[in-house]
Every structure is written in structure tokens, then in C-alpha cells.
Amino acid sequence: MPSLKNIRELSLQELKDYFVSIDDKKFRAMQAYEWLWKKNARSFSAMSNLPLALRDKLAQQFSFPALETESTQYSSDGTIKTRFKTHDGHFLEGVLIPTEKRETACVSSQIGCSLSCKFCATGLMERKRNLHFDEIYDQVAIINEQSEKTHGRKLSNIVFMGMGEPLLNYKNVLLAIDRITSPDTMNMSPKRITVSTAGVAKKIKQLGDDKVRFNLALSLHAATDEKRDQIMGINETNNIQALVDALNYFYLHTKNDITLEYVLLKGQNDSLEDAAELVKIYRKIPTHLINVIEYNPVAGIPYTTSGTDTTEEFTRYLANHRVNVRVRHSRGKDIDAACGQLANKE
């Protein structure tokens, strides 16, 4: 028996055409569309202003594989981690990170990850599959509901820094962002969205060709190929020079902000020699910021956090060499919600 078509793959016009084809009223299409994308219904039965017979008919003719909230954890610092369940029984995580000025959703793009970066908990997991664009949208919608309920504010920012490599799920990530930024759904500015990549040079250039409007972050984490090879296997096929070229191409075609992400690993990449190499890379890219990130230890992974003195010395060196640098302090460590800790752990 053929599987039913996911109703959220239909455009508004296709929904209108469908309702005409079943001799129903055109305005029903807009009602259904609002439930799917604005009111964030999770089932046909929730579409309360549609006649019951029509809801039953939709359920017979279409699938509606919405994400479910499986569990929620609350950190002492206000961070909220949510474990989501997909229609086919997989799990993924997303995080709400509140600060005084903003509400940020950190969302996943894959179930697991195939890149196996040596310092990352998600890298220990097997990649099960890519997330569909509506599953990514659901994460954002649910986290936005949490933000409104908990803090009385809508999301101000979205970062694709959760589980998975966004650029290895290129089509769905771009479709999700298109839906999130659409005036008839969340209407979020693309300038409030940052996609973080471990460095897929070909896809970074494709972002430039597609003239995307969102910002880009590169998870660099080492400033020489020798050191990056050791902790990020992707560097063997996407070395630093290839990434420098790709980021310059991206900026030439989009003029969007580029951030370098650099997690400090004690005794691995936190010396002043490492800082000097990082300055050289910074000079080659039109990047507006280097985020220095404190490492969050993960069970079974041998890396540890650089001390406060080392971090201050490292960042002071960068600042003294006219690098715009910021230390990103971890949030949600007590619930394994911080950078590099997402692994479906309860």
C-alpha cells in the first residue's frame, strides 16, 4: 500500500487546488495552512475550525508526521533542553537559551551525525537520517512556544548548532529556513539565523551561489591542518585553505556575517602559538568575530577544559592583535545541553 503524502509538502496553492478538487470551499485551504504553519497544530484533529468530516478526510488522504515532545529538562541557568520524538521513533534534541536580551533556539538538522569530531558527544552517535524540513520547523515552533510561555517573549535568534551537520542536509535546512522566514508563518529575519558548519567547502560555496540571507559560522577549532586533522576528520577532505577560499566566495556573493568558532581543548589547541596561527586565518577571511568556546567535558572523551588563566591569555593575545574576539560561556551544562553535549542523554 503506497504511503500517504505529507500534507506539509503542499504549497498554499496546492492546498487550494486540493480543496477545489474535493468540491470544498477555497477558504478552507487558508484555514488548514494556518493550522499547519502558524498555529502549529500537531494533528488533523487539532484543526478545530474545520468540519469534523473534513478533518477525517484529510487524515485519510494525507500524513501529518509532526514532532512530539518526549521530555523536557530545565537547567539552573534557565536553559531548557527538549528531547523530541519523530514519527518513525527516532530522537533528537533542541535547546532554548535565554539571556537578558535574547531568546535563542539551538536546533538539530540530523538524527545523530556522521562526522565523528573527536570532542563532541553527538559525534559518538551513528547518523540515523536527515531531518525533514517540517521536522526542523517543528523544533523551532515548539521552542518558540516554550519561550513565550516561560519568558513572555518570542524567539529572537536561531542557531543550527545542535545535532548533525546542516550542510549535509542542505535542501531540508534551506527549506526549513525559507518556511521560518516566510511572512505568512514565523516571519523571522534571516539575519537572526546562523547556520554552523564543521566545514563542507563545496556546500559553503553553494550557499554563496544560492545567495542565502542568513549568517554562517565555521567550527574551526584548530588553526593548522595537522591539529585539525587530529580532532576533525572532515579536515582531511576540506582543509583550512579550501575553507578559507569557500568562505571568501560565500562573502563575495552574500555579504553575510561569518563567525569562526574555536573550542579550547586543554593542551591541544590553546597555546599562544595556536593563537598566532588563528590570527593568520582571521586575516584571510572577512569574518566579523571569533567565538572562543569553553569546552564541555563528555563522558568517554579524553579532552578537558582549558583553565581560566589559559583562556584569558589566549583571548588577550587575539585582542592585542586586533581580532574581534568573544568568550562564549556554556549554558545548560547541568542538563547536558551545552555546546557539544547533545546526545539524546536523559
Summary of the structure (lengths in Angstrom):
residues: 346
radius of gyration: 21.4
end to end distance: 36.9
largest distance: 71.5
contacts: 1134
relative contact order: 0.11
helix: 41%
strand: 19%
